[in-house]
Amino acid sequence: MSDFGDMAKRLKKFRKSWKDGITDTTRRAMQRMEGAVQVQLADNNSVVDRNLLRSIQYERDPNVDALFAAHIDSAHWGKYVEFGTGSRGVRDYEAPDPGPPYEDILQWVINKPVIPREYDSQYALASAITETIAQQGQIPRPFMRPVWFDDSQGYQSVVDANHEELKKQLRRL
């Protein structure tokens, strides 16, 4: 067989293997980042019932045929935890309308458990927290940004892992 025919076979094999390698590398790197986000949530003392933890997941967009088309998704209300709300927030996110969810805050107080010192009950404490958040906003507890912008575990680590995989695949060519 000619050198040209041999090279054509090797290129065909390379085209499949580098895409598979990059896909696997991206998946593993995104899963590591997902785990780091969950650790950040726990470190922030933001975890009580694991709803936000369970909602965080790596997804690959099947409609996009790009090399790096994946993201980590979170609960729709995760932005309020990440950025805060109102005057305490770092973005112009208003608290959810018609206001902070009393039942969720009560459940948080009960699950934590928060012992009210200045209030008669956990119900009164949950009501006071709801009113304070409605009036002053929620203090941000970032959990995505610290991970995303950390070179060792965030976006740059995904890029670096893909770069290494591509170099490995090129060496095999």
RODO-2510 file (C-alpha; in nm, 4 decimals, decimal comma):
residues 173
     n   res          X          Y          Z
     1     m     0,0000     0,0000     0,0000
     2     s     0,1217     0,3495    -0,0732
     3     d     0,2212     0,5980     0,1919
     4     f    -0,0774     0,8061     0,0855
     5     g    -0,3215     0,5165     0,1454
     6     d    -0,1666     0,4416     0,4839
     7     m    -0,1884     0,8066     0,5851
     8     a    -0,5520     0,8245     0,4712
     9     k    -0,6413     0,5273     0,6955
    10     r    -0,4572     0,6802     0,9879
    11     l    -0,6350     1,0137     0,9369
    12     k    -0,9740     0,8418     0,9235
    13     k    -0,8996     0,6635     1,2497
    14     f    -0,7685     0,9877     1,4007
    15     r    -1,0863     1,1795     1,3122
    16     k    -1,2964     0,9354     1,5117
    17     s    -1,0573     0,8866     1,8014
    18     w    -0,9829     1,2538     1,8684
    19     k    -1,3539     1,3433     1,8788
    20     d    -1,4283     1,0513     2,1134
    21     g    -1,1258     1,1403     2,3261
    22     i    -1,2250     1,5057     2,3533
    23     t    -1,5844     1,4119     2,4359
    24     d    -1,4761     1,1740     2,7134
    25     t    -1,2215     1,4203     2,8483
    26     t    -1,4786     1,7010     2,8536
    27     r    -1,7315     1,4782     3,0308
    28     r    -1,4807     1,3795     3,3003
    29     a    -1,3625     1,7387     3,3496
    30     m    -1,7199     1,8690     3,3745
    31     q    -1,8073     1,5978     3,6256
    32     r    -1,5047     1,7016     3,8356
    33     m    -1,6252     2,0610     3,8165
    34     e    -1,9757     1,9504     3,9175
    35     g    -1,8278     1,7810     4,2245
    36     a    -1,6263     2,0927     4,3100
    37     v    -1,9448     2,3024     4,2904
    38     q    -2,1163     2,0640     4,5302
    39     v    -1,8229     2,0932     4,7724
    40     q    -1,8416     2,4732     4,7450
    41     l    -2,2131     2,4605     4,8331
    42     a    -2,1371     2,2484     5,1381
    43     d    -1,8513     2,4805     5,2396
    44     n    -2,0899     2,7774     5,2156
    45     n    -2,3232     2,5974     5,4554
    46     s    -2,5860     2,6277     5,1806
    47     v    -2,6876     2,2628     5,1874
    48     v    -2,9766     2,1428     5,3957
    49     d    -3,2043     1,9167     5,1947
    50     r    -2,9761     1,8614     4,8921
    51     n    -3,2291     2,0014     4,6405
    52     l    -2,9740     2,2388     4,4923
    53     l    -2,7060     1,9697     4,4997
    54     r    -2,9288     1,7226     4,3156
    55     s    -3,0258     1,9830     4,0566
    56     i    -2,6652     2,0440     3,9498
    57     q    -2,5781     1,8246     3,6561
    58     y    -2,3548     1,8079     3,3542
    59     e    -2,5346     1,8134     3,0232
    60     r    -2,4127     1,7788     2,6664
    61     d    -2,6237     1,9590     2,4108
    62     p    -2,7121     1,6938     2,1469
    63     n    -2,8300     1,9630     1,9033
    64     v    -2,4892     2,1270     1,8806
    65     d    -2,2160     1,9500     1,6888
    66     a    -1,9361     2,1528     1,8440
    67     l    -1,6229     2,0272     2,0068
    68     f    -1,7106     2,1727     2,3466
    69     a    -2,0888     2,2034     2,3800
    70     a    -2,1652     2,1189     2,7388
    71     h    -2,2698     2,3020     3,0503
    72     i    -2,3495     2,2538     3,4151
    73     d    -2,7109     2,3227     3,4901
    74     s    -2,8625     2,4214     3,8242
    75     a    -3,2037     2,4840     3,9750
    76     h    -3,3747     2,7950     3,8375
    77     w    -3,3524     2,9562     4,1822
    78     g    -2,9807     2,8814     4,2136
    79     k    -2,9107     3,2316     4,0786
    80     y    -3,0584     3,3807     4,3967
    81     v    -2,8142     3,1798     4,6086
    82     e    -2,5228     3,2599     4,3754
    83     f    -2,5810     3,6327     4,3270
    84     g    -2,8176     3,7334     4,6071
    85     t    -3,1180     3,9601     4,5557
    86     g    -3,2147     4,3219     4,6032
    87     s    -2,9739     4,5705     4,7606
    88     r    -2,7624     4,2893     4,9105
    89     g    -2,7146     4,1144     4,5788
    90     v    -2,4331     4,1592     4,3282
    91     r    -2,6751     4,1724     4,0332
    92     d    -3,0115     4,3325     3,9849
    93     y    -3,2083     4,0196     4,0712
    94     e    -3,5301     4,0960     4,2433
    95     a    -3,6613     3,8448     4,4921
    96     p    -3,9092     3,6015     4,3376
    97     d    -4,2560     3,7428     4,3002
    98     p    -4,4713     3,7508     4,5157
    99     g    -4,1741     3,7384     4,7532
   100     p    -3,9496     3,4862     4,9205
   101     p    -4,1247     3,1502     4,9626
   102     y    -4,2211     3,1242     5,3301
   103     e    -4,2748     2,7465     5,3183
   104     d    -3,9267     2,6823     5,1766
   105     i    -3,7655     2,9103     5,4333
   106     l    -3,9623     2,7422     5,7133
   107     q    -3,8489     2,4019     5,5876
   108     w    -3,4880     2,5315     5,5824
   109     v    -3,5220     2,6566     5,9434
   110     i    -3,6648     2,3211     6,0541
   111     n    -3,4112     2,1074     5,8622
   112     k    -3,1071     2,3107     5,9658
   113     p    -3,2225     2,3120     6,2609
   114     v    -3,2145     2,6793     6,3545
   115     i    -3,3038     2,7434     6,7164
   116     p    -3,4758     3,0822     6,7481
   117     r    -3,3409     3,2929     7,0332
   118     e    -3,5280     3,6168     6,9727
   119     y    -3,8480     3,4583     6,8412
   120     d    -4,1159     3,2439     6,9994
   121     s    -4,0972     2,9664     6,7413
   122     q    -3,9356     2,8491     6,4231
   123     y    -4,2469     2,9739     6,2424
   124     a    -4,1925     3,3277     6,3707
   125     l    -3,8240     3,3074     6,2769
   126     a    -3,9080     3,1896     5,9241
   127     s    -4,1542     3,4779     5,8921
   128     a    -3,8885     3,7287     6,0062
   129     i    -3,6337     3,5863     5,7589
   130     t    -3,8915     3,6092     5,4794
   131     e    -3,9674     3,9727     5,5639
   132     t    -3,5976     4,0631     5,5856
   133     i    -3,5213     3,9063     5,2477
   134     a    -3,8239     4,0815     5,0953
   135     q    -3,7125     4,4203     5,2335
   136     q    -3,3325     4,4014     5,2141
   137     g    -3,2611     4,1177     4,9722
   138     q    -3,0630     3,7974     5,0117
   139     i    -2,6911     3,7915     5,0785
   140     p    -2,5070     3,6097     4,7966
   141     r    -2,3506     3,2699     4,8682
   142     p    -2,1504     3,2036     4,5491
   143     f    -2,1004     2,8386     4,4619
   144     m    -2,0526     2,8335     4,0806
   145     r    -1,8257     3,1328     4,0187
   146     p    -1,5535     3,0328     4,2676
   147     v    -1,5236     2,6964     4,0927
   148     w    -1,5641     2,8212     3,7337
   149     f    -1,2869     3,0815     3,7677
   150     d    -1,0480     2,8552     3,9617
   151     d    -0,7797     2,7492     3,7133
   152     s    -0,7239     2,4140     3,8832
   153     q    -1,0858     2,2949     3,8712
   154     g    -1,2897     2,5345     3,6590
   155     y    -1,3247     2,6197     3,2934
   156     q    -0,9505     2,6421     3,2345
   157     s    -0,9057     2,2879     3,3650
   158     v    -1,1546     2,1649     3,1019
   159     v    -0,9646     2,3475     2,8287
   160     d    -0,6301     2,2149     2,9578
   161     a    -0,7603     1,8562     2,9756
   162     n    -0,8862     1,8807     2,6169
   163     h    -0,5552     2,0248     2,5034
   164     e    -0,3698     1,7313     2,6597
   165     e    -0,6083     1,4824     2,4994
   166     l    -0,5614     1,6405     2,1587
   167     k    -0,1817     1,6254     2,1978
   168     k    -0,2108     1,2571     2,2929
   169     q    -0,4239     1,1827     1,9874
   170     l    -0,1833     1,3730     1,7603
   171     r     0,1105     1,1699     1,8917
   172     r    -0,0745     0,8511     1,7900
   173     l    -0,1185     0,9850     1,4382
***
